[in-house]
Amino acid sequence: MVISAIEIADAELFVNRPLRPLPEFVRNTLLGVLRGMAGVQEAHLPQIFIRGRGQGPGPVLVLVLRPGVSKDRIVEFVRAGLLQNLPHGVALEVWPLYPDDPRLDQIRAVDCRLLVHPGGAKRWWAFWR
């Protein structure tokens, strides 16, 4: 299994719903690892293509971190949890962001939300939650 962290500076992004979503057992494993992480507010699993990068679109685990949480520590925690629980052959990139990142609107718009912890982002129409 390959789990790598990515940093995307000012590249042009194309974010979409995955054409081939990850298998359900992979999504369930991701949820199991992420539910225990207090530093993660939201998790999304869209397909992202980065213009100028030498590879095609693929699934990216986008983690929205609570302010002040270390990106490196969260990525290592996710990597360790997934390496123990996912079979070989699964490749996944992890992109940690903070809530003030302007690219989050584009990611949230494709509605590939995997997880929202209490106190995380809410949809405007879910005011009663």
Secondary structure, 3 states (H helix, E strand, C coil): CEEEECCCCCCCEEEECCCCCCCHHHHHHHHHHHHCCCCEEEEECCEEEECCCCCCCEEEEEEEECCCCCHHHHHHHHHHHHHHHCCCCCEEEEEEECCCCCCHHHHHHCCCEEEECCCCCCCCCCCCC
